Amino acid sequence: MLQLHSITTNKPCPVPNHCYITPKSIPLRPLRPSIHTPTFSLKLPPFSVKCRHTELFEPKPFPSPPQRPPVGALPPKVFVGHSVYKGKAVLTLTPRPPEFASLDSGAFKISKEGYVLLQFAPAVGMRQYDWNRKQVFSLSVSEMGTIISLGARQSCEFFHDPSMGKSDEGKVRKVLKVEPLPDGSGHFFNLSVQNKLENTNESIIIPVTRAEFAVFSSIFNFIMPYLLGWHAFANSIIPQDSSRVNNANPRSGGDYEWNR
């Protein structure tokens, strides 16, 4: 009788350092008895492969797209501004965002339009300005449009009373004049503030060249839709089923006029 022994085999992992193979015994069986040399068949059982790092082989899901913020939700605050420095004063433009009010339906509506804050500060030395004596003027969207439309020889004037409609009405008077330079190379920005509460009367004038005025106009053109809240409306637009809307009220408002 021929004595057979089982043998053990170890096969290297196809992925080094990440897999291990469970060894198993492999029996050897004779095919058929023979008078001469015995013949054997070798039967290899399936190997058991286990991976230690499944994340290297399993597909990772695609990240979900960023969610659109709700209407009226403002991103983190970012402060920006543009300044024109001159020998006698500095003029800084700073935008102020609009304000939104929530409705019972969950929607939002604009409650206060944004504006551009003009800050004038007089000079006290070479490239030194006294910001404690600064004067401010809130420029509305319509006033920006007036400034943008000025020609080289045209001027405009705005009057503000911060306490209008209140008990202190008429105590503070602000007048902003934008007048052309004598040679037509730009405009003067002249802010006069008469404060009867503090018994002060101050005027700050700063010349703005044609190129600097063009930058002002570009800033105003860009920021005006945002000050009106149109960016929030654009972000909230959701495609609607036109057939459902038309069937509900086929002659409603602008939809009917647009489809005529």
The 8 nearest C-alpha neighbors of each residue, nearest first, counted from 0:
[[1, 2, 3, 32, 37, 29, 33, 34],
 [0, 2, 3, 37, 29, 32, 4, 28],
 [3, 1, 0, 4, 5, 27, 28, 29],
 [4, 2, 1, 27, 5, 28, 26, 29],
 [3, 5, 6, 2, 26, 27, 25, 28],
 [4, 6, 26, 25, 24, 27, 3, 7],
 [5, 7, 25, 24, 4, 8, 26, 27],
 [8, 6, 24, 23, 25, 22, 5, 9],
 [7, 9, 22, 10, 6, 23, 24, 25],
 [10, 8, 22, 11, 7, 20, 21, 23],
 [9, 11, 8, 12, 20, 22, 46, 13],
 [12, 10, 13, 9, 20, 15, 19, 14],
 [11, 13, 14, 18, 15, 19, 10, 20],
 [14, 12, 15, 11, 18, 17, 10, 19],
 [13, 15, 12, 17, 18, 16, 11, 50],
 [16, 14, 17, 12, 13, 18, 11, 19],
 [15, 17, 18, 14, 12, 19, 51, 13],
 [16, 18, 51, 15, 14, 50, 52, 19],
 [19, 17, 50, 49, 12, 51, 16, 14],
 [18, 20, 12, 49, 48, 21, 50, 17],
 [21, 19, 48, 47, 22, 12, 18, 46],
 [20, 22, 47, 23, 19, 46, 48, 9],
 [23, 21, 9, 20, 8, 7, 24, 46],
 [24, 22, 7, 25, 21, 8, 44, 46],
 [23, 25, 7, 6, 5, 26, 22, 8],
 [24, 26, 6, 5, 7, 43, 23, 27],
 [27, 25, 5, 24, 28, 6, 4, 42],
 [26, 28, 41, 5, 40, 25, 39, 3],
 [27, 29, 39, 40, 30, 26, 41, 3],
 [30, 28, 39, 31, 38, 40, 27, 37],
 [31, 29, 39, 38, 40, 28, 32, 37],
 [30, 32, 29, 33, 38, 37, 39, 28],
 [33, 31, 37, 34, 30, 29, 38, 35],
 [34, 32, 35, 37, 31, 36, 38, 30],
 [33, 35, 36, 32, 37, 31, 38, 0],
 [34, 36, 33, 37, 32, 38, 31, 39],
 [35, 37, 33, 38, 34, 32, 39, 31],
 [38, 36, 33, 32, 35, 39, 29, 31],
 [39, 37, 29, 30, 36, 31, 40, 32],
 [38, 40, 29, 30, 28, 41, 37, 27],
 [41, 39, 28, 30, 29, 42, 27, 38],
 [40, 42, 27, 43, 39, 28, 26, 25],
 [43, 41, 40, 44, 25, 27, 26, 28],
 [44, 42, 25, 41, 45, 46, 26, 24],
 [43, 45, 46, 42, 25, 23, 24, 47],
 [46, 44, 43, 47, 23, 48, 42, 22],
 [45, 47, 48, 44, 20, 21, 22, 23],
 [46, 48, 21, 20, 45, 49, 22, 19],
 [49, 47, 20, 46, 19, 50, 18, 21],
 [48, 50, 18, 19, 51, 47, 20, 21],
 [51, 49, 18, 52, 17, 53, 48, 19],
 [50, 52, 17, 18, 53, 49, 19, 16],
 [53, 51, 54, 50, 55, 17, 56, 18],
 [52, 54, 55, 56, 50, 57, 51, 17],
 [53, 55, 57, 52, 56, 58, 59, 51],
 [56, 54, 53, 52, 57, 58, 50, 17],
 [55, 57, 54, 53, 58, 52, 50, 59],
 [56, 58, 54, 53, 55, 59, 52, 60],
 [59, 57, 56, 60, 54, 55, 61, 53],
 [58, 60, 57, 61, 54, 62, 56, 55],
 [61, 59, 62, 58, 63, 57, 54, 64],
 [60, 62, 63, 59, 64, 58, 65, 57],
 [63, 61, 60, 64, 65, 59, 66, 58],
 [62, 64, 61, 65, 66, 60, 67, 59],
 [65, 63, 66, 62, 61, 67, 60, 68],
 [66, 64, 63, 67, 62, 68, 61, 69],
 [65, 67, 68, 64, 63, 69, 234, 62],
 [66, 68, 69, 65, 234, 235, 70, 64],
 [69, 67, 66, 72, 70, 234, 73, 71],
 [70, 68, 72, 71, 67, 235, 234, 231],
 [69, 71, 72, 231, 235, 107, 68, 232],
 [70, 72, 99, 73, 69, 107, 231, 108],
 [73, 71, 70, 69, 68, 74, 231, 99],
 [72, 74, 71, 75, 76, 68, 70, 69],
 [75, 73, 76, 72, 77, 68, 71, 69],
 [76, 74, 77, 73, 72, 78, 68, 96],
 [77, 75, 74, 78, 73, 79, 96, 95],
 [76, 78, 75, 79, 74, 80, 94, 73],
 [77, 79, 76, 80, 93, 94, 95, 75],
 [80, 78, 93, 77, 81, 94, 92, 76],
 [81, 79, 93, 92, 91, 82, 78, 94],
 [80, 82, 92, 91, 93, 83, 79, 90],
 [83, 81, 91, 90, 92, 84, 80, 89],
 [82, 84, 90, 89, 91, 85, 81, 207],
 [85, 83, 89, 82, 88, 90, 86, 126],
 [84, 86, 88, 87, 89, 83, 205, 206],
 [85, 87, 88, 122, 84, 125, 126, 89],
 [88, 86, 122, 85, 121, 205, 89, 204],
 [89, 87, 121, 122, 85, 120, 86, 205],
 [88, 90, 84, 120, 83, 85, 119, 121],
 [89, 91, 119, 83, 82, 118, 84, 117],
 [90, 92, 82, 118, 81, 117, 83, 93],
 [93, 91, 117, 81, 80, 116, 82, 115],
 [92, 94, 80, 116, 115, 79, 91, 95],
 [95, 93, 115, 114, 116, 96, 92, 80],
 [94, 96, 114, 113, 115, 93, 97, 116],
 [97, 95, 113, 226, 94, 98, 114, 112],
 [98, 96, 113, 112, 226, 111, 228, 227],
 [97, 99, 111, 110, 109, 112, 96, 100],
 [100, 98, 109, 110, 108, 71, 107, 101],
 [99, 101, 108, 107, 110, 109, 102, 98],
 [102, 100, 107, 106, 105, 108, 99, 103],
 [103, 101, 104, 106, 105, 107, 100, 108],
 [102, 104, 105, 101, 106, 107, 100, 108],
 [103, 105, 102, 106, 101, 107, 108, 100],
 [106, 104, 103, 102, 101, 107, 70, 100],
 [107, 105, 102, 104, 101, 108, 103, 70],
 [108, 106, 101, 100, 102, 99, 71, 70],
 [107, 109, 100, 99, 110, 101, 106, 102],
 [108, 110, 99, 111, 98, 100, 228, 107],
 [109, 111, 99, 98, 100, 108, 112, 97],
 [112, 110, 98, 97, 109, 113, 99, 227],
 [111, 113, 97, 227, 226, 98, 114, 110],
 [112, 114, 97, 226, 96, 95, 227, 111],
 [113, 115, 139, 95, 138, 94, 226, 137],
 [116, 114, 94, 138, 93, 95, 137, 117],
 [115, 117, 137, 93, 92, 136, 138, 94],
 [118, 116, 92, 136, 135, 91, 137, 115],
 [119, 117, 135, 91, 90, 134, 116, 133],
 [118, 120, 90, 134, 133, 89, 135, 117],
 [119, 121, 133, 89, 130, 88, 129, 128],
 [122, 120, 88, 128, 129, 87, 89, 123],
 [121, 123, 128, 88, 87, 124, 127, 129],
 [124, 122, 128, 127, 129, 121, 125, 87],
 [125, 123, 127, 122, 126, 128, 86, 87],
 [124, 126, 127, 123, 86, 122, 128, 87],
 [127, 125, 124, 128, 122, 86, 84, 123],
 [126, 128, 124, 125, 123, 122, 129, 121],
 [129, 127, 122, 123, 121, 130, 120, 126],
 [128, 130, 131, 132, 121, 120, 122, 123],
 [129, 131, 133, 132, 120, 128, 121, 119],
 [130, 132, 129, 133, 120, 128, 134, 121],
 [133, 131, 130, 129, 120, 134, 121, 119],
 [132, 134, 120, 130, 119, 131, 118, 135],
 [135, 133, 119, 118, 120, 132, 136, 192],
 [136, 134, 118, 117, 119, 133, 137, 116],
 [135, 137, 117, 116, 138, 118, 134, 173],
 [138, 136, 116, 115, 117, 114, 139, 135],
 [137, 139, 115, 114, 142, 116, 136, 143],
 [140, 138, 114, 142, 141, 143, 137, 115],
 [139, 141, 143, 142, 223, 144, 114, 138],
 [140, 142, 144, 143, 139, 145, 138, 146],
 [143, 141, 145, 139, 144, 140, 138, 146],
 [144, 142, 140, 146, 141, 145, 147, 219],
 [143, 145, 141, 147, 142, 146, 148, 140],
 [144, 146, 142, 148, 143, 147, 141, 149],
 [147, 145, 143, 149, 148, 144, 142, 155],
 [146, 148, 144, 216, 145, 149, 143, 219],
 [147, 149, 145, 146, 144, 150, 143, 216],
 [150, 148, 146, 153, 147, 145, 151, 154],
 [149, 151, 153, 152, 148, 154, 147, 179],
 [150, 152, 183, 153, 179, 149, 185, 184],
 [153, 151, 179, 150, 183, 154, 149, 178],
 [152, 154, 150, 149, 151, 179, 178, 155],
 [155, 153, 178, 177, 179, 149, 152, 156],
 [156, 154, 177, 176, 178, 157, 153, 146],
 [155, 157, 176, 175, 177, 158, 174, 154],
 [158, 156, 175, 174, 176, 159, 155, 142],
 [157, 159, 174, 173, 175, 156, 160, 172],
 [160, 158, 173, 161, 172, 174, 157, 136],
 [159, 161, 172, 163, 162, 171, 173, 169],
 [162, 160, 163, 159, 171, 168, 172, 173],
 [163, 161, 168, 165, 160, 167, 164, 169],
 [162, 164, 168, 160, 165, 161, 169, 167],
 [163, 165, 168, 162, 166, 167, 161, 160],
 [166, 164, 162, 168, 167, 163, 161, 169],
 [165, 167, 168, 164, 162, 163, 169, 170],
 [168, 166, 165, 162, 170, 169, 163, 171],
 [167, 169, 162, 163, 165, 166, 170, 164],
 [168, 170, 171, 167, 172, 160, 162, 163],
 [169, 171, 195, 168, 167, 194, 196, 172],
 [172, 170, 194, 169, 193, 160, 195, 173],
 [171, 173, 193, 160, 192, 159, 169, 194],
 [172, 174, 192, 159, 158, 191, 160, 193],
 [175, 173, 158, 191, 157, 190, 159, 176],
 [176, 174, 190, 157, 156, 189, 191, 158],
 [177, 175, 156, 189, 155, 188, 178, 174],
 [176, 178, 188, 155, 154, 187, 186, 156],
 [177, 179, 154, 187, 186, 176, 180, 155],
 [180, 178, 186, 152, 185, 183, 187, 154],
 [179, 181, 186, 183, 185, 182, 184, 187],
 [182, 180, 183, 179, 184, 185, 186, 152],
 [181, 183, 184, 180, 185, 179, 152, 151],
 [182, 184, 180, 181, 185, 151, 179, 152],
 [185, 183, 182, 209, 208, 180, 186, 151],
 [184, 186, 208, 209, 180, 183, 207, 179],
 [187, 185, 179, 180, 178, 207, 206, 177],
 [186, 188, 206, 178, 177, 205, 207, 179],
 [189, 187, 177, 205, 204, 176, 206, 186],
 [188, 190, 204, 176, 175, 203, 187, 177],
 [191, 189, 175, 203, 202, 174, 204, 176],
 [192, 190, 202, 174, 173, 201, 175, 189],
 [193, 191, 173, 201, 200, 172, 194, 202],
 [192, 194, 200, 172, 171, 199, 195, 173],
 [193, 195, 171, 199, 196, 198, 197, 170],
 [196, 194, 198, 170, 197, 171, 193, 199],
 [195, 197, 194, 198, 170, 171, 199, 167],
 [198, 196, 195, 199, 194, 200, 193, 171],
 [199, 197, 195, 196, 194, 200, 193, 170],
 [200, 198, 194, 197, 193, 201, 195, 192],
 [199, 201, 193, 192, 194, 198, 202, 191],
 [200, 202, 192, 191, 199, 193, 203, 190],
 [201, 203, 191, 190, 192, 204, 200, 189],
 [202, 204, 190, 189, 191, 205, 201, 121],
 [205, 203, 189, 188, 190, 202, 187, 206],
 [204, 206, 188, 187, 88, 207, 189, 203],
 [207, 205, 187, 186, 188, 208, 204, 185],
 [208, 206, 186, 185, 211, 187, 212, 205],
 [207, 209, 185, 211, 210, 184, 212, 186],
 [208, 210, 185, 212, 211, 184, 213, 207],
 [211, 209, 213, 212, 208, 214, 185, 207],
 [210, 212, 214, 208, 213, 209, 207, 215],
 [211, 213, 215, 209, 214, 210, 208, 207],
 [212, 214, 210, 216, 211, 215, 209, 217],
 [213, 215, 211, 217, 212, 216, 218, 210],
 [216, 214, 212, 218, 213, 217, 219, 211],
 [215, 217, 213, 219, 147, 214, 218, 220],
 [218, 216, 214, 220, 219, 215, 221, 213],
 [219, 217, 215, 221, 216, 220, 222, 214],
 [218, 220, 216, 222, 217, 221, 223, 215],
 [221, 219, 217, 218, 222, 223, 216, 224],
 [220, 222, 218, 219, 223, 217, 224, 225],
 [221, 223, 219, 225, 224, 220, 218, 226],
 [222, 224, 226, 225, 220, 221, 219, 140],
 [225, 223, 227, 229, 226, 222, 228, 230],
 [226, 224, 228, 227, 223, 222, 230, 229],
 [225, 227, 113, 223, 228, 97, 224, 96],
 [228, 226, 224, 225, 112, 229, 223, 113],
 [229, 227, 225, 230, 226, 231, 97, 224],
 [228, 230, 232, 231, 224, 227, 225, 233],
 [229, 231, 233, 232, 228, 225, 234, 224],
 [232, 230, 234, 229, 233, 228, 70, 235],
 [231, 233, 229, 235, 230, 234, 236, 228],
 [234, 232, 230, 235, 231, 236, 229, 228],
 [233, 235, 231, 232, 236, 230, 70, 67],
 [236, 234, 232, 233, 70, 237, 231, 69],
 [235, 237, 233, 234, 232, 238, 231, 239],
 [236, 238, 239, 235, 234, 233, 240, 232],
 [239, 237, 236, 240, 241, 235, 244, 233],
 [238, 240, 241, 237, 244, 243, 242, 236],
 [239, 241, 243, 242, 244, 238, 245, 237],
 [242, 240, 244, 243, 239, 245, 246, 238],
 [241, 243, 245, 244, 240, 246, 247, 239],
 [244, 242, 246, 240, 241, 245, 247, 239],
 [243, 245, 241, 247, 242, 246, 240, 248],
 [246, 244, 249, 242, 248, 247, 243, 241],
 [247, 245, 243, 248, 244, 249, 242, 241],
 [246, 248, 244, 245, 243, 249, 242, 251],
 [247, 249, 245, 251, 246, 250, 244, 243],
 [248, 250, 245, 246, 251, 247, 255, 244],
 [251, 249, 255, 248, 252, 254, 245, 256],
 [252, 250, 248, 255, 249, 254, 253, 245],
 [253, 251, 254, 255, 250, 256, 257, 249],
 [252, 254, 256, 255, 257, 251, 258, 250],
 [255, 253, 257, 256, 252, 251, 258, 250],
 [254, 256, 250, 258, 253, 257, 251, 252],
 [255, 257, 253, 259, 258, 254, 252, 250],
 [258, 256, 254, 255, 259, 253, 252, 251],
 [259, 257, 255, 256, 254, 253, 250, 249],
 [258, 256, 257, 255, 254, 250, 253, 249]]
